Amino acid sequence: MTEADRRHSVSVAGVIVDDRGRVLLTQRADNGQWQAPGGVLEISEGITEGLAREVREETGLTVEPVALTGVYKNMTRGIVALVFRCKATGGSLAINDEVQRFHWATPEEVPEMVTEAFAVRVLDALHEGAPAIRQHDGVHLV
């Protein structure tokens, strides 16, 4: 294993909650899976700056982070994800190269639409209190 193989990457995701308690899910263009918008932080950017950039790129929305709601590690790929509950403060939804559809999901719809490892991030974001800390294999919690 090389030194580069032992490195982690850090990603961010924004769980945008509307005034009816629904969350914005994006359907990825590359694999059709539903997730909260987000992506990998650039080396030179701050955490909330990267969160705002990723959400804007994938949705067209401007968001404000409300709370860090969870820290998740994909044990298979070495990705650490920081997930934030967010509120939209501007912009409008726009399809793009990364996202083919949007859906405002109720909490009950999330486990039906999203794989376990990503559904838990969204559902954790709806709860108050200390951030969740979880590990997964890319699909299931471990």
N, CA and C atoms as an extended XYZ file, in Angstrom:
426
Properties=species:S:1:pos:R:3:atomname:S:1:resname:S:1:resid:I:1 pbc="F F F"
N         0.850       -1.177        0.000 N   MET     1
C         0.000        0.000        0.000 CA  MET     1
C         0.896        1.240        0.000 C   MET     1
N         0.623        2.155       -0.902 N   THR     2
C         1.408        3.379       -0.980 CA  THR     2
C         0.884        4.403        0.021 C   THR     2
N         1.671        5.439        0.247 N   GLU     3
C         1.252        6.519        1.146 CA  GLU     3
C        -0.059        7.139        0.670 C   GLU     3
N        -0.205        7.340       -0.642 N   ALA     4
C        -1.428        7.939       -1.194 CA  ALA     4
C        -2.644        7.057       -0.933 C   ALA     4
N        -2.465        5.735       -0.919 N   ASP     5
C        -3.575        4.821       -0.663 CA  ASP     5
C        -4.073        4.905        0.776 C   ASP     5
N        -3.255        5.427        1.690 N   ARG     6
C        -3.618        5.477        3.102 CA  ARG     6
C        -4.216        6.823        3.499 C   ARG     6
N        -4.435        7.693        2.565 N   ARG     7
C        -4.989        9.011        2.881 CA  ARG     7
C        -6.512        8.979        2.885 C   ARG     7
N        -7.070        9.912        3.632 N   HIS     8
C        -8.513       10.106        3.660 CA  HIS     8
C        -8.865       11.301        2.798 C   HIS     8
N       -10.097       11.328        2.310 N   SER     9
C       -10.615       12.559        1.747 CA  SER     9
C       -11.768       12.994        2.637 C   SER     9
N       -12.095       14.274        2.587 N   VAL    10
C       -13.167       14.826        3.415 CA  VAL    10
C       -14.251       15.363        2.496 C   VAL    10
N       -15.468       14.929        2.751 N   SER    11
C       -16.595       15.437        1.978 CA  SER    11
C       -17.568       16.139        2.920 C   SER    11
N       -18.453       16.916        2.331 N   VAL    12
C       -19.490       17.626        3.074 CA  VAL    12
C       -20.824       17.373        2.383 C   VAL    12
N       -21.887       17.397        3.153 N   ALA    13
C       -23.228       17.276        2.590 CA  ALA    13
C       -24.157       18.199        3.354 C   ALA    13
N       -25.118       18.751        2.634 N   GLY    14
C       -26.096       19.642        3.237 CA  GLY    14
C       -27.479       19.028        3.182 C   GLY    14
N       -28.071       18.802        4.342 N   VAL    15
C       -29.446       18.322        4.408 CA  VAL    15
C       -30.316       19.562        4.549 C   VAL    15
N       -30.912       19.952        3.439 N   ILE    16
C       -31.724       21.165        3.397 CA  ILE    16
C       -33.141       20.805        3.821 C   ILE    16
N       -33.611       21.471        4.866 N   VAL    17
C       -34.923       21.186        5.429 CA  VAL    17
C       -35.840       22.369        5.140 C   VAL    17
N       -37.037       22.073        4.621 N   ASP    18
C       -37.984       23.160        4.343 CA  ASP    18
C       -38.886       23.393        5.549 C   ASP    18
N       -39.792       24.357        5.426 N   ASP    19
C       -40.641       24.729        6.562 CA  ASP    19
C       -41.709       23.677        6.877 C   ASP    19
N       -41.805       22.633        6.052 N   ARG    20
C       -42.747       21.532        6.304 CA  ARG    20
C       -42.027       20.289        6.832 C   ARG    20
N       -40.712       20.413        7.104 N   GLY    21
C       -39.959       19.289        7.634 CA  GLY    21
C       -39.490       18.295        6.594 C   GLY    21
N       -39.615       18.650        5.317 N   ARG    22
C       -39.137       17.779        4.236 CA  ARG    22
C       -37.677       18.094        3.941 C   ARG    22
N       -36.970       17.127        3.368 N   VAL    23
C       -35.563       17.304        3.030 CA  VAL    23
C       -35.387       17.205        1.521 C   VAL    23
N       -34.441       17.987        1.012 N   LEU    24
C       -34.179       17.971       -0.426 CA  LEU    24
C       -33.230       16.828       -0.762 C   LEU    24
N       -33.690       15.921       -1.612 N   LEU    25
C       -32.844       14.853       -2.128 CA  LEU    25
C       -32.531       15.145       -3.586 C   LEU    25
N       -31.313       14.782       -3.993 N   THR    26
C       -30.909       14.920       -5.386 CA  THR    26
C       -30.698       13.522       -5.949 C   THR    26
N       -31.130       13.322       -7.192 N   GLN    27
C       -30.863       12.049       -7.857 CA  GLN    27
C       -29.638       12.232       -8.732 C   GLN    27
N       -28.575       11.498       -8.408 N   ARG    28
C       -27.306       11.629       -9.122 CA  ARG    28
C       -27.456       11.211      -10.580 C   ARG    28
N       -26.811       11.956      -11.465 N   ALA    29
C       -26.857       11.638      -12.890 CA  ALA    29
C       -26.000       10.432      -13.234 C   ALA    29
N       -24.920       10.194      -12.464 N   ASP    30
C       -24.000        9.106      -12.821 CA  ASP    30
C       -24.494        7.722      -12.433 C   ASP    30
N       -25.242        7.600      -11.321 N   ASN    31
C       -25.678        6.263      -10.911 CA  ASN    31
C       -27.156        6.176      -10.527 C   ASN    31
N       -27.889        7.287      -10.617 N   GLY    32
C       -29.319        7.284      -10.343 CA  GLY    32
C       -29.696        7.234       -8.873 C   GLY    32
N       -28.713        7.221       -7.964 N   GLN    33
C       -29.022        7.133       -6.546 CA  GLN    33
C       -29.439        8.488       -5.974 C   GLN    33
N       -30.319        8.429       -4.968 N   TRP    34
C       -30.786        9.618       -4.270 CA  TRP    34
C       -29.890        9.888       -3.072 C   TRP    34
N       -29.521       11.155       -2.870 N   GLN    35
C       -28.671       11.565       -1.760 CA  GLN    35
C       -28.942       13.029       -1.434 C   GLN    35
N       -28.411       13.455       -0.291 N   ALA    36
C       -28.361       14.884        0.011 CA  ALA    36
C       -27.234       15.481       -0.830 C   ALA    36
N       -27.366       16.723       -1.260 N   PRO    37
C       -26.302       17.329       -2.073 CA  PRO    37
C       -25.007       17.506       -1.284 C   PRO    37
N       -23.894       17.333       -1.974 N   GLY    38
C       -22.594       17.515       -1.339 CA  GLY    38
C       -21.484       16.972       -2.203 C   GLY    38
N       -20.276       16.987       -1.665 N   GLY    39
C       -19.128       16.481       -2.400 CA  GLY    39
C       -17.842       16.709       -1.635 C   GLY    39
N       -16.734       16.471       -2.304 N   VAL    40
C       -15.410       16.510       -1.689 CA  VAL    40
C       -14.924       17.948       -1.533 C   VAL    40
N       -14.364       18.237       -0.365 N   LEU    41
C       -13.767       19.550       -0.121 CA  LEU    41
C       -12.486       19.694       -0.929 C   LEU    41
N       -12.260       20.892       -1.433 N   GLU    42
C       -10.988       21.217       -2.076 CA  GLU    42
C        -9.964       21.436       -0.964 C   GLU    42
N        -8.699       21.171       -1.247 N   ILE    43
C        -7.636       21.299       -0.249 CA  ILE    43
C        -7.610       22.688        0.384 C   ILE    43
N        -7.810       23.724       -0.418 N   SER    44
C        -7.628       25.092        0.067 CA  SER    44
C        -8.892       25.761        0.606 C   SER    44
N       -10.029       25.059        0.667 N   GLU    45
C       -11.244       25.736        1.104 CA  GLU    45
C       -11.677       25.322        2.498 C   GLU    45
N       -12.356       26.234        3.159 N   GLY    46
C       -12.899       25.964        4.482 CA  GLY    46
C       -14.095       25.040        4.397 C   GLY    46
N       -14.493       24.507        5.528 N   ILE    47
C       -15.571       23.523        5.568 CA  ILE    47
C       -16.902       24.128        5.126 C   ILE    47
N       -17.322       25.241        5.733 N   THR    48
C       -18.622       25.809        5.359 CA  THR    48
C       -18.571       26.433        3.970 C   THR    48
N       -17.416       26.938        3.578 N   GLU    49
C       -17.251       27.464        2.213 CA  GLU    49
C       -17.442       26.330        1.195 C   GLU    49
N       -16.824       25.183        1.460 N   GLY    50
C       -16.962       24.030        0.572 CA  GLY    50
C       -18.382       23.494        0.551 C   GLY    50
N       -19.031       23.493        1.715 N   LEU    51
C       -20.433       23.068        1.791 CA  LEU    51
C       -21.299       23.942        0.902 C   LEU    51
N       -21.148       25.260        1.043 N   ALA    52
C       -21.949       26.190        0.231 CA  ALA    52
C       -21.681       25.992       -1.256 C   ALA    52
N       -20.411       25.802       -1.633 N   ARG    53
C       -20.050       25.600       -3.041 CA  ARG    53
C       -20.671       24.323       -3.588 C   ARG    53
N       -20.507       23.224       -2.865 N   GLU    54
C       -21.029       21.942       -3.343 CA  GLU    54
C       -22.551       21.973       -3.493 C   GLU    54
N       -23.244       22.509       -2.495 N   VAL    55
C       -24.708       22.570       -2.566 CA  VAL    55
C       -25.148       23.470       -3.725 C   VAL    55
N       -24.498       24.614       -3.893 N   ARG    56
C       -24.836       25.525       -4.987 CA  ARG    56
C       -24.605       24.859       -6.342 C   ARG    56
N       -23.461       24.159       -6.492 N   GLU    57
C       -23.160       23.474       -7.762 CA  GLU    57
C       -24.197       22.409       -8.095 C   GLU    57
N       -24.661       21.681       -7.079 N   GLU    58
C       -25.574       20.572       -7.340 CA  GLU    58
C       -27.047       20.959       -7.371 C   GLU    58
N       -27.400       22.083       -6.736 N   THR    59
C       -28.827       22.419       -6.645 CA  THR    59
C       -29.203       23.783       -7.209 C   THR    59
N       -28.269       24.718       -7.223 N   GLY    60
C       -28.593       26.097       -7.572 CA  GLY    60
C       -29.001       26.923       -6.364 C   GLY    60
N       -29.067       26.306       -5.188 N   LEU    61
C       -29.504       27.007       -3.982 CA  LEU    61
C       -28.317       27.553       -3.188 C   LEU    61
N       -28.550       28.674       -2.534 N   THR    62
C       -27.624       29.215       -1.548 CA  THR    62
C       -28.139       28.733       -0.197 C   THR    62
N       -27.233       28.190        0.634 N   VAL    63
C       -27.662       27.667        1.927 CA  VAL    63
C       -26.835       28.253        3.053 C   VAL    63
N       -27.427       28.179        4.230 N   GLU    64
C       -26.739       28.553        5.454 CA  GLU    64
C       -26.746       27.325        6.363 C   GLU    64
N       -25.556       26.877        6.817 N   PRO    65
C       -25.547       25.736        7.739 CA  PRO    65
C       -26.148       26.132        9.085 C   PRO    65
N       -26.996       25.268        9.617 N   VAL    66
C       -27.637       25.498       10.902 CA  VAL    66
C       -26.897       24.732       11.999 C   VAL    66
N       -26.495       23.478       11.700 N   ALA    67
C       -25.811       22.650       12.701 CA  ALA    67
C       -25.067       21.513       12.029 C   ALA    67
N       -23.926       21.162       12.594 N   LEU    68
C       -23.245       19.926       12.220 CA  LEU    68
C       -24.054       18.801       12.853 C   LEU    68
N       -24.530       17.858       12.041 N   THR    69
C       -25.418       16.818       12.563 CA  THR    69
C       -24.799       15.428       12.558 C   THR    69
N       -23.660       15.271       11.877 N   GLY    70
C       -23.039       13.958       11.896 CA  GLY    70
C       -21.687       13.932       11.222 C   GLY    70
N       -20.883       12.958       11.657 N   VAL    71
C       -19.584       12.673       11.064 CA  VAL    71
C       -19.615       11.194       10.691 C   VAL    71
N       -19.324       10.880        9.435 N   TYR    72
C       -19.473        9.529        8.912 CA  TYR    72
C       -18.200        9.129        8.175 C   TYR    72
N       -17.811        7.862        8.331 N   LYS    73
C       -16.632        7.379        7.616 CA  LYS    73
C       -17.008        6.171        6.775 C   LYS    73
N       -16.696        6.275        5.478 N   ASN    74
C       -16.809        5.139        4.573 CA  ASN    74
C       -15.529        4.337        4.774 C   ASN    74
N       -15.634        3.210        5.458 N   MET    75
C       -14.473        2.403        5.807 CA  MET    75
C       -13.830        1.771        4.575 C   MET    75
N       -14.592        1.563        3.535 N   THR    76
C       -14.079        0.950        2.317 CA  THR    76
C       -13.251        1.931        1.497 C   THR    76
N       -13.719        3.164        1.388 N   ARG    77
C       -13.075        4.147        0.517 CA  ARG    77
C       -12.252        5.199        1.256 C   ARG    77
N       -12.307        5.221        2.595 N   GLY    78
C       -11.524        6.192        3.357 CA  GLY    78
C       -12.017        7.615        3.213 C   GLY    78
N       -13.338        7.785        3.129 N   ILE    79
C       -13.926        9.119        3.001 CA  ILE    79
C       -14.605        9.484        4.319 C   ILE    79
N       -14.242       10.626        4.868 N   VAL    80
C       -14.895       11.149        6.064 CA  VAL    80
C       -15.860       12.235        5.598 C   VAL    80
N       -17.124       12.098        5.975 N   ALA    81
C       -18.155       13.057        5.571 CA  ALA    81
C       -18.663       13.837        6.772 C   ALA    81
N       -18.742       15.150        6.601 N   LEU    82
C       -19.327       16.049        7.590 CA  LEU    82
C       -20.687       16.471        7.048 C   LEU    82
N       -21.735       16.219        7.809 N   VAL    83
C       -23.089       16.497        7.333 CA  VAL    83
C       -23.709       17.596        8.188 C   VAL    83
N       -24.324       18.555        7.514 N   PHE    84
C       -24.919       19.718        8.161 CA  PHE    84
C       -26.396       19.832        7.820 C   PHE    84
N       -27.206       20.191        8.821 N   ARG    85
C       -28.578       20.614        8.546 CA  ARG    85
C       -28.472       22.047        8.051 C   ARG    85
N       -29.165       22.348        6.960 N   CYS    86
C       -29.066       23.668        6.326 CA  CYS    86
C       -30.445       24.238        6.044 C   CYS    86
N       -30.462       25.554        5.883 N   LYS    87
C       -31.679       26.199        5.388 CA  LYS    87
C       -31.312       26.950        4.114 C   LYS    87
N       -32.214       26.903        3.157 N   ALA    88
C       -32.008       27.619        1.899 CA  ALA    88
C       -32.257       29.099        2.135 C   ALA    88
N       -31.350       29.930        1.597 N   THR    89
C       -31.482       31.376        1.772 CA  THR    89
C       -31.604       32.109        0.443 C   THR    89
N       -31.507       31.380       -0.666 N   GLY    90
C       -31.617       32.018       -1.973 CA  GLY    90
C       -31.416       31.018       -3.094 C   GLY    90
N       -31.461       31.535       -4.317 N   GLY    91
C       -31.285       30.702       -5.495 CA  GLY    91
C       -32.549       29.944       -5.853 C   GLY    91
N       -32.447       29.098       -6.872 N   SER    92
C       -33.575       28.253       -7.276 CA  SER    92
C       -33.023       26.947       -7.826 C   SER    92
N       -33.803       25.881       -7.656 N   LEU    93
C       -33.360       24.554       -8.091 CA  LEU    93
C       -33.117       24.534       -9.593 C   LEU    93
N       -31.992       23.915       -9.979 N   ALA    94
C       -31.627       23.831      -11.394 CA  ALA    94
C       -30.925       22.498      -11.664 C   ALA    94
N       -31.453       21.738      -12.603 N   ILE    95
C       -30.830       20.481      -13.035 CA  ILE    95
C       -29.474       20.816      -13.654 C   ILE    95
N       -28.515       19.883      -13.510 N   ASN    96
C       -27.176       20.123      -14.042 CA  ASN    96
C       -26.521       18.801      -14.418 C   ASN    96
N       -25.241       18.811      -14.744 N   ASP    97
C       -24.534       17.597      -15.167 CA  ASP    97
C       -24.460       16.538      -14.070 C   ASP    97
N       -24.515       16.951      -12.800 N   GLU    98
C       -24.374       16.011      -11.685 CA  GLU    98
C       -25.701       15.485      -11.163 C   GLU    98
N       -26.782       16.234      -11.387 N   VAL    99
C       -28.080       15.908      -10.796 CA  VAL    99
C       -29.152       15.869      -11.884 C   VAL    99
N       -29.941       14.765      -11.879 N   GLN   100
C       -30.981       14.653      -12.898 CA  GLN   100
C       -32.394       14.953      -12.391 C   GLN   100
N       -32.601       14.891      -11.056 N   ARG   101
C       -33.915       15.204      -10.488 CA  ARG   101
C       -33.764       15.656       -9.040 C   ARG   101
N       -34.802       16.343       -8.557 N   PHE   102
C       -34.897       16.755       -7.156 CA  PHE   102
C       -36.195       16.211       -6.584 C   PHE   102
N       -36.201       15.975       -5.270 N   HIS   103
C       -37.427       15.545       -4.602 CA  HIS   103
C       -37.391       16.039       -3.164 C   HIS   103
N       -38.459       16.725       -2.740 N   TRP   104
C       -38.606       17.115       -1.338 CA  TRP   104
C       -39.252       15.933       -0.645 C   TRP   104
N       -38.468       15.197        0.143 N   ALA   105
C       -38.898       13.946        0.755 CA  ALA   105
C       -39.317       14.137        2.204 C   ALA   105
N       -40.359       13.426        2.587 N   THR   106
C       -40.727       13.367        4.001 CA  THR   106
C       -39.742       12.414        4.686 C   THR   106
N       -39.609       12.504        6.009 N   PRO   107
C       -38.728       11.573        6.708 CA  PRO   107
C       -39.085       10.100        6.443 C   PRO   107
N       -40.363        9.821        6.251 N   GLU   108
C       -40.800        8.450        5.985 CA  GLU   108
C       -40.343        7.955        4.606 C   GLU   108
N       -40.218        8.856        3.647 N   GLU   109
C       -39.791        8.473        2.298 CA  GLU   109
C       -38.295        8.197        2.203 C   GLU   109
N       -37.511        8.826        3.074 N   VAL   110
C       -36.050        8.747        2.962 CA  VAL   110
C       -35.531        7.309        2.941 C   VAL   110
N       -35.902        6.423        3.897 N   PRO   111
C       -35.351        5.063        3.870 CA  PRO   111
C       -35.784        4.257        2.644 C   PRO   111
N       -36.901        4.640        2.035 N   GLU   112
C       -37.378        3.947        0.835 CA  GLU   112
C       -36.600        4.367       -0.406 C   GLU   112
N       -36.057        5.576       -0.400 N   MET   113
C       -35.401        6.129       -1.584 CA  MET   113
C       -33.883        6.067       -1.535 C   MET   113
N       -33.307        6.032       -0.334 N   VAL   114
C       -31.875        6.236       -0.152 CA  VAL   114
C       -31.253        5.010        0.513 C   VAL   114
N       -30.047        4.603        0.075 N   THR   115
C       -29.369        3.473        0.710 CA  THR   115
C       -29.129        3.775        2.186 C   THR   115
N       -29.018        2.722        2.982 N   GLU   116
C       -28.904        2.855        4.438 CA  GLU   116
C       -27.810        3.830        4.870 C   GLU   116
N       -26.624        3.718        4.285 N   ALA   117
C       -25.482        4.547        4.700 CA  ALA   117
C       -25.737        6.031        4.462 C   ALA   117
N       -26.551        6.372        3.465 N   PHE   118
C       -26.840        7.769        3.175 CA  PHE   118
C       -28.160        8.215        3.795 C   PHE   118
N       -29.123        7.307        3.951 N   ALA   119
C       -30.396        7.650        4.591 CA  ALA   119
C       -30.177        8.066        6.041 C   ALA   119
N       -29.270        7.362        6.735 N   VAL   120
C       -29.040        7.679        8.146 CA  VAL   120
C       -28.498        9.100        8.303 C   VAL   120
N       -27.720        9.562        7.344 N   ARG   121
C       -27.195       10.934        7.399 CA  ARG   121
C       -28.335       11.947        7.366 C   ARG   121
N       -29.279       11.701        6.468 N   VAL   122
C       -30.418       12.606        6.318 CA  VAL   122
C       -31.284       12.571        7.571 C   VAL   122
N       -31.574       11.382        8.062 N   LEU   123
C       -32.434       11.256        9.232 CA  LEU   123
C       -31.752       11.796       10.486 C   LEU   123
N       -30.440       11.557       10.622 N   ASP   124
C       -29.708       12.140       11.760 CA  ASP   124
C       -29.803       13.662       11.746 C   ASP   124
N       -29.815       14.256       10.564 N   ALA   125
C       -29.839       15.715       10.438 CA  ALA   125
C       -31.156       16.322       10.927 C   ALA   125
N       -32.173       15.509       11.045 N   LEU   126
C       -33.468       16.014       11.496 CA  LEU   126
C       -33.596       16.037       13.023 C   LEU   126
N       -32.611       15.478       13.717 N   HIS   127
C       -32.657       15.422       15.180 CA  HIS   127
C       -31.761       16.481       15.805 C   HIS   127
N       -32.232       17.022       16.902 N   GLU   128
C       -31.443       17.973       17.684 CA  GLU   128
C       -30.451       17.205       18.541 C   GLU   128
N       -29.447       17.885       19.037 N   GLY   129
C       -28.512       17.260       19.953 CA  GLY   129
C       -27.131       17.098       19.345 C   GLY   129
N       -26.321       16.295       20.016 N   ALA   130
C       -24.935       16.090       19.589 CA  ALA   130
C       -24.888       15.416       18.224 C   ALA   130
N       -23.865       15.733       17.427 N   PRO   131
C       -23.728       15.091       16.116 CA  PRO   131
C       -23.560       13.579       16.250 C   PRO   131
N       -24.130       12.846       15.320 N   ALA   132
C       -23.956       11.394       15.260 CA  ALA   132
C       -22.562       11.089       14.719 C   ALA   132
N       -21.996        9.983       15.144 N   ILE   133
C       -20.706        9.523       14.622 CA  ILE   133
C       -20.924        8.069       14.212 C   ILE   133
N       -20.791        7.796       12.898 N   ARG   134
C       -21.103        6.463       12.378 CA  ARG   134
C       -20.094        6.042       11.320 C   ARG   134
N       -20.021        4.717       11.099 N   GLN   135
C       -19.155        4.154       10.073 CA  GLN   135
C       -20.005        3.276        9.165 C   GLN   135
N       -19.597        3.182        7.888 N   HIS   136
C       -20.325        2.340        6.939 CA  HIS   136
C       -19.366        1.799        5.891 C   HIS   136
N       -19.877        0.886        5.074 N   ASP   137
C       -19.063        0.278        4.016 CA  ASP   137
C       -19.397        0.849        2.641 C   ASP   137
N       -20.128        1.938        2.615 N   GLY   138
C       -20.562        2.539        1.361 CA  GLY   138
C       -22.039        2.310        1.099 C   GLY   138
N       -22.601        1.281        1.743 N   VAL   139
C       -24.025        0.973        1.595 CA  VAL   139
C       -24.686        0.777        2.956 C   VAL   139
N       -24.055       -0.043        3.815 N   HIS   140
C       -24.636       -0.396        5.105 CA  HIS   140
C       -23.778        0.108        6.257 C   HIS   140
N       -24.425        0.397        7.379 N   LEU   141
C       -23.689        0.765        8.590 CA  LEU   141
C       -22.898       -0.437        9.077 C   LEU   141
N       -21.728       -0.172        9.649 N   VAL   142
C       -20.911       -1.267       10.217 CA  VAL   142
C       -20.597       -0.949       11.666 C   VAL   142
